[in-house]
Amino acid sequence: MAQEHLHISDVNSMQAFSVNDMLITLNMEGAREFTKISYPIRYGQYHEIKTSEFIYQFNLNGEIKHIQGRTRDWPHPAEWLKRTISNDWIYYSVGSYNDVYDRIGEYYFPCLQYEKSPFFKQNPFDFKVIQKALTGWGEVIDRLRSYLKNTLPEPLRMFIAQTIAKDGKALVKRAEELQMLNGERITILPPDTRHVDYEVIPVIIAEGCRYHCGFCRFKTDHPFSQLSRSEILDRMKRIRSFFGSDLPNYNSLFLGQHDALRADHDLLTFSAHKAYDIFEFSRSHMKEARLFLFGSVDSLLEAEDSLFNALNRLPFLTFINIGLESGDPKTMDALKKPIRVSDVKRTFFRMLEINRRYEQIEVTANFVLGKDLSENHYRSILDLARKGLDRYFSKGAIYFSPLNDAASKPELLRRFNEFKRLNRLPTFIYLIQRL
């Protein structure tokens, strides 16, 4: 292949390289704070390759991160694809901006490749242009590989070498490596991770589940057990190495798996402090570090004020998500969730108390939606989230999670809109995402 002419221009800390119809820009600067906004935005630092058809963006490890179309056959000019660190592709749809925001609290609806959305008749991954985008970046890798035969500026050479080493097969292995580092796959993230676009560093500090509810698709059959301090520290150090050069683009932590709040409270706060230091969140490109974890009814009721005092002093804004599911005893029996309705009610009001008392902590709750659930189930939720409150509270979201037997879209949305209108807490649909 003949050596191609390169046009090089410097723009502040960025370097732009033009190679025929391909424009390669290194070290681009995105936003430093996660925000709710109705147009496409990128966060942290990244590299970009722009062709006549697509924009390909890469993280600081040279791994493909975002793809956006530039031609008329792209579904919408403000929509894009994102690849997660576990190698899942997600399509971000604008839908109808107002409807999407009302339903999930964000301006873009993440359409998952591995789970059908009840809100879209068509799967965007069936579109030919989306399929072309997903295969096209492999062709870009092939082109970059051929450029190494030429004399290149060192920054461009380093980027190309790094990127071609992260082809499709390498990314599959990377996803498998992350799963091995944590001992198991992160089957579900807390719904509050939407606040950071699900961009979290996952560290499992406790395994298994307390209840093993009959309706749950995600929790494991293992009995609850927690890791030792040394195991957690070793795991964090290896995960830090996994993220490598892209570590500064993260400022949020998920301490898992399904009930980290049940772990010894000294272990929980120890893990949070060590993660903040090991992952260097104070030096992140992104501002305001966040901590996410799941809890259970019993783990929240058993937690003393001393724990929340300690969590409130952490250098994080902490989100704790609790599965309440229902306030109706027959529904709880049908769900095979072994907790008393009286404890659900106590947990709900404990959640409100914590949210009032602690500025740096927000506890949120999950309830279920399904076509076969009784009116008593829905009435029990309104008894808590409307009759139990004397005014609207902006803190302490309620998330509704559709069951496997979820109603059709019109019925699902009718139920949700009713709750949204009547509840005195922020109300959204739980979008199930894994990592």
Secondary structure in CASP SS format (residue, H / E / C, confidence):
PFRMAT SS
TARGET T0000
AUTHOR 0000-0000-0000
METHOD secondary structure of the structure
MODEL  1
M C 1.00
A C 1.00
Q C 1.00
E C 1.00
H C 1.00
L E 1.00
H E 1.00
I E 1.00
S E 1.00
D E 1.00
V E 1.00
N C 1.00
S C 1.00
M E 1.00
Q E 1.00
A E 1.00
F E 1.00
S E 1.00
V E 1.00
N C 1.00
D C 1.00
M E 1.00
L E 1.00
I E 1.00
T E 1.00
L E 1.00
N E 1.00
M E 1.00
E E 1.00
G C 1.00
A E 1.00
R C 1.00
E C 1.00
F C 1.00
T C 1.00
K C 1.00
I C 1.00
S C 1.00
Y C 1.00
P C 1.00
I C 1.00
R C 1.00
Y E 1.00
G C 1.00
Q E 1.00
Y E 1.00
H E 1.00
E E 1.00
I E 1.00
K E 1.00
T C 1.00
S C 1.00
E C 1.00
F E 1.00
I E 1.00
Y E 1.00
Q E 1.00
F E 1.00
N C 1.00
L C 1.00
N C 1.00
G C 1.00
E C 1.00
I E 1.00
K E 1.00
H E 1.00
I E 1.00
Q E 1.00
G E 1.00
R C 1.00
T C 1.00
R C 1.00
D C 1.00
W C 1.00
P C 1.00
H C 1.00
P C 1.00
A C 1.00
E C 1.00
W E 1.00
L E 1.00
K E 1.00
R E 1.00
T C 1.00
I C 1.00
S C 1.00
N C 1.00
D C 1.00
W E 1.00
I E 1.00
Y E 1.00
Y E 1.00
S E 1.00
V C 1.00
G C 1.00
S C 1.00
Y H 1.00
N H 1.00
D H 1.00
V H 1.00
Y H 1.00
D H 1.00
R H 1.00
I H 1.00
G C 1.00
E C 1.00
Y C 1.00
Y C 1.00
F E 1.00
P E 1.00
C E 1.00
L E 1.00
Q C 1.00
Y C 1.00
E C 1.00
K C 1.00
S C 1.00
P C 1.00
F C 1.00
F C 1.00
K C 1.00
Q C 1.00
N C 1.00
P H 1.00
F H 1.00
D H 1.00
F C 1.00
K H 1.00
V H 1.00
I H 1.00
Q H 1.00
K H 1.00
A H 1.00
L H 1.00
T H 1.00
G H 1.00
W H 1.00
G H 1.00
E H 1.00
V H 1.00
I H 1.00
D H 1.00
R H 1.00
L H 1.00
R H 1.00
S H 1.00
Y H 1.00
L C 1.00
K C 1.00
N C 1.00
T C 1.00
L C 1.00
P C 1.00
E H 1.00
P H 1.00
L H 1.00
R H 1.00
M H 1.00
F H 1.00
I H 1.00
A H 1.00
Q H 1.00
T H 1.00
I H 1.00
A C 1.00
K C 1.00
D C 1.00
G H 1.00
K H 1.00
A H 1.00
L H 1.00
V H 1.00
K H 1.00
R H 1.00
A H 1.00
E H 1.00
E H 1.00
L H 1.00
Q H 1.00
M H 1.00
L H 1.00
N H 1.00
G C 1.00
E C 1.00
R C 1.00
I C 1.00
T C 1.00
I C 1.00
L C 1.00
P C 1.00
P H 1.00
D H 1.00
T H 1.00
R H 1.00
H H 1.00
V H 1.00
D C 1.00
Y C 1.00
E C 1.00
V C 1.00
I E 1.00
P E 1.00
V E 1.00
I E 1.00
I C 1.00
A E 1.00
E E 1.00
G C 1.00
C C 1.00
R C 1.00
Y C 1.00
H C 1.00
C C 1.00
G C 1.00
F C 1.00
C C 1.00
R C 1.00
F C 1.00
K C 1.00
T C 1.00
D C 1.00
H C 1.00
P C 1.00
F C 1.00
S E 1.00
Q E 1.00
L C 1.00
S C 1.00
R H 1.00
S H 1.00
E H 1.00
I H 1.00
L H 1.00
D H 1.00
R H 1.00
M H 1.00
K H 1.00
R H 1.00
I H 1.00
R H 1.00
S H 1.00
F H 1.00
F H 1.00
G H 1.00
S H 1.00
D H 1.00
L H 1.00
P H 1.00
N H 1.00
Y C 1.00
N C 1.00
S E 1.00
L E 1.00
F E 1.00
L E 1.00
G E 1.00
Q C 1.00
H C 1.00
D C 1.00
A H 1.00
L H 1.00
R H 1.00
A C 1.00
D C 1.00
H H 1.00
D H 1.00
L H 1.00
L H 1.00
T H 1.00
F H 1.00
S H 1.00
A H 1.00
H H 1.00
K H 1.00
A H 1.00
Y H 1.00
D H 1.00
I H 1.00
F C 1.00
E C 1.00
F H 1.00
S H 1.00
R H 1.00
S C 1.00
H C 1.00
M C 1.00
K C 1.00
E C 1.00
A C 1.00
R E 1.00
L E 1.00
F E 1.00
L E 1.00
F E 1.00
G E 1.00
S C 1.00
V H 1.00
D H 1.00
S H 1.00
L H 1.00
L H 1.00
E H 1.00
A C 1.00
E C 1.00
D H 1.00
S H 1.00
L H 1.00
F H 1.00
N H 1.00
A H 1.00
L H 1.00
N H 1.00
R H 1.00
L C 1.00
P C 1.00
F C 1.00
L E 1.00
T E 1.00
F E 1.00
I E 1.00
N E 1.00
I E 1.00
G E 1.00
L E 1.00
E E 1.00
S C 1.00
G C 1.00
D C 1.00
P H 1.00
K H 1.00
T H 1.00
M H 1.00
D H 1.00
A H 1.00
L H 1.00
K C 1.00
K C 1.00
P C 1.00
I C 1.00
R C 1.00
V H 1.00
S H 1.00
D H 1.00
V H 1.00
K H 1.00
R H 1.00
T H 1.00
F H 1.00
F H 1.00
R H 1.00
M H 1.00
L H 1.00
E H 1.00
I H 1.00
N H 1.00
R H 1.00
R H 1.00
Y C 1.00
E C 1.00
Q C 1.00
I E 1.00
E E 1.00
V E 1.00
T E 1.00
A E 1.00
N E 1.00
F E 1.00
V E 1.00
L E 1.00
G C 1.00
K C 1.00
D C 1.00
L C 1.00
S C 1.00
E H 1.00
N H 1.00
H H 1.00
Y H 1.00
R H 1.00
S H 1.00
I H 1.00
L H 1.00
D H 1.00
L H 1.00
A H 1.00
R H 1.00
K H 1.00
G C 1.00
L C 1.00
D C 1.00
R C 1.00
Y C 1.00
F C 1.00
S C 1.00
K C 1.00
G C 1.00
A C 1.00
I E 1.00
Y E 1.00
F E 1.00
S E 1.00
P E 1.00
L C 1.00
N C 1.00
D C 1.00
A C 1.00
A C 1.00
S C 1.00
K H 1.00
P H 1.00
E H 1.00
L H 1.00
L H 1.00
R H 1.00
R H 1.00
F H 1.00
N H 1.00
E H 1.00
F H 1.00
K H 1.00
R H 1.00
L H 1.00
N C 1.00
R C 1.00
L C 1.00
P C 1.00
T E 1.00
F E 1.00
I E 1.00
Y C 1.00
L C 1.00
I C 1.00
Q C 1.00
R C 1.00
L C 1.00
END
